[in-house]
Amino acid sequence: MTPDADEPKRRRRGPRRKPTPVEEPKPKAGPKRAAKSRRTRPRLRAGEAIALVAAILLFILMFFDWYGAKATTSAESLGGVVSGSGGGSAWDTLEVIPLFLMLAIVVTVGASVLRLSGSEWKPAVPPAAAVCVLGILAAVLILIRIIDPPGPLGALSELAYESTLKLPIFLALAAALGIAYGGWRGMGEEGASFASIGKGLESPKRT
């Protein structure tokens, strides 16, 4: 056969198709990868959670009556013999102490917010230590007012005043102690101590 006769056969075959590459299935995210993604999310530690719950409880209890009062008098300025009973919350009966209690609450909530937001800001004093100190201060102030309840002021100072303690003030004392315990436990979880914090504060002054 001549080469001219083979030309139609070659034309009929046409160009060869390239084999399409087979796409390999992408590996699915296993339990290990899911666990790693969960670990990256910041969570509250046990001490921080305890302090936060105690701070919220203390804030709520500050609006309940901490004291009950019974009074009788025969003073002329009050129009003769007067008797009555009443009560008051921390905001009503305590002057400056609620401000310190609110400071402890705000610092505790702020420390939890820093933890959940994943902030890299590291103050000179660890938040857990500040929470512990303020919780102890709040507990001491409440305990003082349990031992020495506030008395009447102004014209009511002439009353034979008998104060009684109500349950919310004892719950508030427990909440303040909970803030202190949560801060102390948080310091242990961070590996911090008051001695190491004191050395860290003194070292910049020496340099």
VEXVEX-363126 format. One record per residue (C-alpha): residue in three letters; x negated, y, z. Coordinates in steps of 0.5 Angstrom, whole numbers, padded with zeros to 4 digits, always signed. Each point is the difference from the previous one (the first is absolute). Example, Ala and Ser with C-alpha at 12.3 -4.5 7.8 and 13.67 -1.06 7.14 Angstrom:
// VEXVEX-363126
ALA-0025-0009+0016;SER-0002+0007-0002;
END
This chain:
// VEXVEX-363126
MET+0000+0000+0000;THR-0002+0007-0002;PRO-0001+0005+0006;ASP+0006+0004-0003;ALA+0005-0005+0002;ASP-0002+0000+0007;GLU+0001+0007+0001;PRO+0008+0000+0001;LYS-0001-0006+0005;ARG-0005+0005+0004;ARG+0005+0006-0001;ARG+0006-0004+0003;ARG-0004-0002+0006;GLY+0000+0007+0003;PRO-0004+0003+0005;ARG-0001-0004+0007;ARG+0003+0002+0006;LYS-0004+0001+0006;PRO+0002-0004+0006;THR+0004+0005+0005;PRO-0004+0000+0007;VAL+0004-0003+0005;GLU+0001+0004+0006;GLU-0001-0003+0007;PRO+0005+0001+0005;LYS-0002+0005+0006;PRO-0001-0003+0006;LYS+0005+0002+0005;ALA-0001+0003+0007;GLY-0001-0005+0005;PRO+0001+0000+0007;LYS-0007+0002+0001;ARG+0001+0006-0004;ALA+0007+0002+0003;ALA-0003-0001+0007;LYS-0006+0005-0002;SER+0005+0005-0002;ARG+0004+0000+0006;ARG-0006+0000+0004;THR-0002+0007-0003;ARG+0006+0003+0003;PRO-0001+0004+0006;ARG+0004-0003+0006;LEU+0000+0002+0007;ARG-0004-0004+0005;ALA+0003-0003+0007;GLY-0002+0006+0004;GLU+0002+0005-0005;ALA+0007-0003-0001;ILE+0001+0000+0008;ALA-0002+0007+0001;LEU+0005+0002-0006;VAL+0006-0003+0003;ALA-0002+0002+0007;ALA-0001+0007-0003;ILE+0007+0000-0003;LEU+0003-0003+0006;LEU-0003+0006+0004;PHE+0003+0005-0004;ILE+0007-0003+0000;LEU+0000+0000+0008;MET-0002+0007+0000;PHE+0007+0002-0002;PHE+0003-0004+0006;ASP+0001+0002+0007;TRP-0006-0002+0004;TYR+0003+0003+0007;GLY+0006+0000+0003;ALA+0002+0006+0006;LYS+0005+0001+0005;ALA+0000+0007+0004;THR+0003+0003+0006;THR+0000+0007+0003;SER+0003+0005+0004;ALA-0004+0006-0002;GLU+0004+0006-0001;SER-0003+0002-0006;LEU+0003-0006-0003;GLY+0007+0002+0003;GLY+0000-0005+0006;VAL+0000-0008+0000;VAL-0002-0003-0007;SER-0001-0007-0002;GLY-0001-0003-0007;SER-0004-0005-0004;GLY-0004+0000-0007;GLY-0006-0002-0003;GLY-0005+0002-0006;SER-0004-0003-0005;ALA-0008+0001-0001;TRP+0002+0006-0004;ASP+0004+0003+0005;THR-0003-0001+0007;LEU-0008+0000-0002;GLU-0003+0006-0003;VAL-0007-0002-0003;ILE+0000-0007+0001;PRO+0004-0001-0007;LEU-0005+0003-0004;PHE-0005-0005+0002;LEU+0004-0005-0001;MET+0002+0002-0007;LEU-0008+0001-0001;ALA-0001-0008+0002;ILE+0006-0001-0005;VAL-0002+0004-0006;VAL-0007-0003+0000;THR+0002-0007+0001;VAL+0005+0001-0006;GLY-0006+0003-0004;ALA-0005-0005+0001;SER+0005-0005-0002;VAL+0001+0004-0007;LEU-0007+0000-0001;ARG+0000-0007+0001;LEU+0005-0001-0005;SER-0002+0005-0005;GLY-0007-0003-0001;SER-0003+0006+0002;GLU-0008+0000+0000;TRP+0000+0006+0005;LYS-0004-0002+0006;PRO+0000+0005+0005;ALA-0005+0001+0006;VAL+0005-0003+0005;PRO+0003-0007-0003;PRO+0008+0001+0000;ALA+0000-0006+0005;ALA-0004+0003+0005;ALA+0004+0007+0000;VAL+0007-0004+0000;CYS-0003-0004+0006;VAL-0002+0006+0004;LEU+0006+0004-0001;GLY+0005-0006+0002;ILE-0004+0000+0006;LEU+0001+0007+0001;ALA+0008+0000-0001;ALA+0000-0006+0004;VAL-0003+0004+0006;LEU+0004+0006-0001;ILE+0007-0004+0000;LEU-0003-0004+0006;ILE-0001+0007+0004;ARG+0007+0002-0002;ILE+0003-0007+0003;ILE-0004+0001+0007;ASP+0002+0008+0000;PRO+0006+0001-0004;PRO+0002+0007-0002;GLY+0004+0005+0005;PRO+0005+0005-0002;LEU-0002+0007-0002;GLY+0003+0007+0001;ALA+0006+0001+0004;LEU+0001-0008+0000;SER-0007+0000+0005;GLU+0005+0001+0006;LEU+0003-0007-0002;ALA-0001-0006+0005;TYR-0002-0003-0007;GLU-0001-0008+0000;SER-0003-0003-0006;THR+0001-0007-0003;LEU-0004-0003-0005;LYS+0004-0004-0006;LEU-0002-0006-0004;PRO-0003+0004-0006;ILE-0006+0003+0003;PHE-0002-0006+0002;LEU+0001-0003-0007;ALA-0004+0007-0002;LEU-0006-0002+0005;ALA+0000-0007-0003;ALA+0000+0003-0007;ALA-0006+0004+0001;LEU-0004-0006+0003;GLY+0002-0003-0006;ILE-0003+0005-0004;ALA-0007+0000+0004;TYR+0000-0008-0001;GLY+0001+0001-0007;GLY-0006+0005-0001;TRP-0004-0004+0004;ARG+0001-0007-0004;GLY-0001+0004-0006;MET-0007+0002+0002;GLY-0001-0007+0002;GLU+0002-0002-0007;GLU-0004+0006-0003;GLY-0006-0002+0004;ALA+0000+0007+0003;SER-0002+0001+0008;PHE+0000+0007+0003;ALA-0007-0001+0001;SER-0002-0001-0007;ILE+0005+0006-0001;GLY-0004+0004+0005;LYS-0007-0001-0003;GLY+0003+0001-0007;LEU+0002+0007+0002;GLU-0006+0002+0004;SER-0005-0002-0006;PRO+0002+0005-0005;LYS-0001+0005+0006;ARG-0007-0003+0001;THR-0002+0001-0007;
END
